[in-house]
Amino acid sequence: MIVWCVIFGFIAGIVGGMGMGGGTLLVPLLSLLDIPQRQMQAINLISFLPMCAVALIFHFKNKLVVTKNIGFTVIPACLSSLGGAVLAQNLDNGLLKILFGIFILVVGIRMMVQSFRKKKLKCVKGNVHDRQLNVAANLPHRSHRSS
């Protein structure tokens, strides 16, 4: 079990360092080890702090973090996390697992749909742009010089 936790930690660290939700991946991975839902969530929260700190240092050094208006997200998130912790403590482990599964499923489907839409839009725009270039290349050039 310890070996799997180390492997899952590496995977979550890579994904988390990319800013793609290492903790969101860590919980389903830990579920493969039959760890109770509340314990998985606690492991996720504990691992998130150092993982986030390391990734943020790198992202700040590379000027990838925009702090303008960040308080509008951070402050409500911090305040509501207390309510989330109380709620998680009072919900049944099975219900927590179902709710987390629904959350992951909805977010995953939404991301896939958005990705396919953007890809389709990019292909359509690319084809139109390519056709415009081909038409422009076949037009006779006009000289702006006076004869």
C-alpha positions as CSV (number, residue, x, y, z in Angstrom):
1,M,0.0,0.0,0.0
2,I,2.8,2.4,0.8
3,V,4.4,1.9,-2.7
4,W,1.0,2.7,-4.3
5,C,0.7,5.9,-2.1
6,V,4.2,7.0,-3.3
7,I,3.3,6.3,-6.9
8,F,0.0,8.1,-6.6
9,G,1.8,11.0,-4.9
10,F,4.1,11.4,-7.8
11,I,1.3,11.3,-10.3
12,A,-0.8,13.9,-8.3
13,G,2.3,16.0,-8.0
14,I,2.9,16.1,-11.7
15,V,-0.7,16.9,-12.5
16,G,-0.9,19.4,-9.6
17,G,2.3,21.2,-10.6
18,M,0.7,21.7,-14.0
19,G,-2.3,23.4,-12.2
20,M,-4.7,20.7,-13.4
21,G,-6.0,19.4,-10.1
22,G,-3.6,16.9,-8.7
23,G,-5.9,16.5,-5.7
24,T,-8.8,15.8,-7.9
25,L,-6.8,13.0,-9.4
26,L,-5.4,11.8,-6.1
27,V,-8.8,11.0,-4.5
28,P,-9.9,8.5,-7.3
29,L,-6.4,7.0,-7.2
30,L,-6.6,6.5,-3.5
31,S,-10.0,4.9,-3.8
32,L,-8.3,2.0,-5.6
33,L,-6.7,1.2,-2.2
34,D,-10.1,1.0,-0.4
35,I,-9.4,4.0,1.8
36,P,-12.5,5.5,3.4
37,Q,-13.7,8.7,1.6
38,R,-13.1,11.1,4.5
39,Q,-9.6,9.7,4.9
40,M,-8.9,10.1,1.2
41,Q,-10.1,13.7,1.4
42,A,-7.9,14.4,4.4
43,I,-4.8,12.9,2.6
44,N,-5.7,15.0,-0.4
45,L,-5.8,18.2,1.7
46,I,-2.6,17.5,3.5
47,S,-0.7,16.7,0.3
48,F,-2.1,19.7,-1.4
49,L,-0.4,22.2,0.8
50,P,3.2,21.3,0.0
51,M,2.4,20.4,-3.6
52,C,0.8,23.8,-4.1
53,A,3.6,25.7,-2.3
54,V,6.3,24.1,-4.6
55,A,4.3,24.7,-7.8
56,L,3.5,28.3,-6.8
57,I,7.1,29.1,-6.3
58,F,7.9,27.9,-9.8
59,H,4.9,29.7,-11.3
60,F,5.7,33.0,-9.5
61,K,9.3,32.8,-10.7
62,N,8.1,32.3,-14.3
63,K,5.6,35.2,-13.9
64,L,2.6,32.9,-14.6
65,V,0.6,34.1,-11.6
66,V,-1.7,37.1,-12.0
67,T,-2.6,38.4,-8.6
68,K,-5.0,41.2,-9.7
69,N,-8.5,40.5,-8.2
70,I,-7.3,37.2,-6.8
71,G,-8.9,38.1,-3.5
72,F,-12.4,37.8,-5.1
73,T,-11.8,34.1,-5.4
74,V,-9.4,33.3,-2.5
75,I,-11.4,35.0,0.3
76,P,-14.8,33.3,-0.4
77,A,-13.0,30.0,-1.0
78,C,-11.3,30.2,2.4
79,L,-14.5,31.2,4.2
80,S,-16.6,28.5,2.6
81,S,-14.0,25.8,3.2
82,L,-15.1,25.7,6.8
83,G,-18.7,25.0,5.8
84,G,-17.4,22.3,3.4
85,A,-15.3,20.7,6.1
86,V,-18.3,20.6,8.5
87,L,-20.6,19.2,5.7
88,A,-18.1,16.5,4.8
89,Q,-17.8,15.5,8.5
90,N,-21.6,15.1,8.7
91,L,-22.2,13.3,5.5
92,D,-22.1,9.5,5.1
93,N,-18.9,8.1,3.4
94,G,-20.9,6.5,0.7
95,L,-22.8,9.7,-0.1
96,L,-19.5,11.6,-0.2
97,K,-18.1,9.1,-2.7
98,I,-21.2,9.4,-4.9
99,L,-21.1,13.2,-4.8
100,F,-17.4,13.3,-5.6
101,G,-18.0,10.8,-8.5
102,I,-20.8,13.0,-9.9
103,F,-18.6,16.1,-9.6
104,I,-15.7,14.5,-11.4
105,L,-18.1,13.1,-14.1
106,V,-19.8,16.5,-14.7
107,V,-16.5,18.4,-14.8
108,G,-14.9,15.8,-17.1
109,I,-17.8,15.8,-19.6
110,R,-17.8,19.6,-19.6
111,M,-14.1,19.8,-20.3
112,M,-14.3,17.2,-23.1
113,V,-17.2,19.0,-24.7
114,Q,-15.4,22.4,-24.5
115,S,-12.2,20.8,-26.0
116,F,-14.1,19.2,-28.9
117,R,-15.9,22.5,-29.6
118,K,-12.7,24.5,-29.6
119,K,-11.0,21.9,-31.8
120,K,-13.9,21.9,-34.3
121,L,-14.0,25.7,-34.3
122,K,-10.2,25.8,-34.9
123,C,-10.5,23.4,-37.8
124,V,-13.3,25.3,-39.4
125,K,-11.5,28.6,-39.0
126,G,-8.3,27.0,-40.3
127,N,-10.0,25.8,-43.4
128,V,-11.6,29.2,-44.1
129,H,-8.3,30.9,-43.6
130,D,-6.5,28.4,-45.8
131,R,-9.1,29.0,-48.6
132,Q,-8.8,32.8,-48.2
133,L,-5.0,32.5,-48.6
134,N,-5.4,30.3,-51.7
135,V,-7.8,32.7,-53.3
136,A,-5.6,35.7,-52.5
137,A,-2.5,33.8,-53.9
138,N,-4.4,33.3,-57.2
139,L,-5.4,37.0,-57.7
140,P,-3.3,39.0,-60.1
141,H,-1.1,41.5,-58.2
142,R,-1.7,45.1,-58.8
143,S,1.2,47.4,-58.9
144,H,0.9,50.7,-57.0
145,R,3.7,52.3,-58.9
146,S,2.6,54.8,-61.5
147,S,3.9,54.1,-65.0
